[in-house]
Amino acid sequence: MKSIVTVVSLIVAVLWTTSSFAAQAQPRYPVDPQTRWAIGAKLKPADELKKEIDAGRMMIIDVRAAASFEKETIPSAINIPLAELEGHLKKMSKETYIVFT
């Protein structure tokens, strides 16, 4: 009887671990399979981005971990780690263009 409980416990542990890894592997946001960009993402030349940022109509969000952001980032970017992004997006103005890096 003890060996049956042990085997069942091992199976449950393996299934739980496998499902945790599968959940982490799936993208949080829809991605175009050909370009691997977020669906709806648009390209813009750097000079156009700078004009938008200078005019206050655009925000750059660096989604890396804080330690990486502190080492190097784009001037005027703010840091919101990817894991925290969803909660912040709901609070942002719909009128502001957002660039992710």
HURANOR-V706026 format. One record per pair of residues at least 12 apart in sequence whose C-alpha atoms are under 10 Angstrom apart, sorted by sequence separation. I is the first residue (numbers start at 1). J is the second residue. D is the distance in whole Angstrom. If there is no record, write none. Layout:
i & j & d
I & J & D
I & J & D
This chain:
i & j & d
61 & 73 & 10
62 & 74 & 8
69 & 81 & 9
61 & 74 & 9
66 & 79 & 7
60 & 74 & 8
63 & 77 & 10
65 & 79 & 8
66 & 80 & 8
60 & 75 & 9
61 & 76 & 9
62 & 77 & 6
63 & 78 & 9
64 & 79 & 7
65 & 80 & 8
66 & 81 & 7
60 & 76 & 7
61 & 77 & 6
62 & 78 & 6
63 & 79 & 6
64 & 80 & 7
65 & 81 & 5
59 & 76 & 8
60 & 77 & 5
61 & 78 & 5
62 & 79 & 5
63 & 80 & 5
64 & 81 & 5
65 & 82 & 8
59 & 77 & 7
60 & 78 & 6
61 & 79 & 6
62 & 80 & 6
63 & 81 & 4
64 & 82 & 7
65 & 83 & 9
82 & 100 & 10
59 & 78 & 8
60 & 79 & 9
61 & 80 & 6
62 & 81 & 7
63 & 82 & 5
64 & 83 & 9
61 & 81 & 9
62 & 82 & 8
63 & 83 & 8
80 & 100 & 10
61 & 82 & 10
63 & 84 & 9
79 & 100 & 10
54 & 76 & 10
63 & 85 & 8
77 & 99 & 9
78 & 100 & 10
79 & 101 & 10
53 & 76 & 8
77 & 100 & 9
53 & 77 & 10
61 & 85 & 9
77 & 101 & 9
74 & 101 & 9
73 & 101 & 9
64 & 100 & 10
58 & 95 & 9
59 & 96 & 7
60 & 97 & 9
61 & 98 & 7
62 & 99 & 8
63 & 100 & 7
64 & 101 & 8
57 & 95 & 8
58 & 96 & 5
59 & 97 & 6
60 & 98 & 6
61 & 99 & 6
62 & 100 & 6
63 & 101 & 6
57 & 96 & 5
58 & 97 & 5
59 & 98 & 5
60 & 99 & 5
61 & 100 & 5
62 & 101 & 5
56 & 96 & 8
57 & 97 & 6
58 & 98 & 6
59 & 99 & 6
60 & 100 & 6
61 & 101 & 6
56 & 97 & 9
57 & 98 & 9
58 & 99 & 7
59 & 100 & 9
60 & 101 & 7
53 & 96 & 10
52 & 96 & 10
53 & 97 & 9
52 & 97 & 8
53 & 98 & 10
53 & 99 & 10
49 & 97 & 10
49 & 99 & 9
28 & 82 & 9
28 & 83 & 9
44 & 99 & 10
29 & 86 & 10
42 & 99 & 10
28 & 86 & 9
41 & 99 & 9
41 & 100 & 10
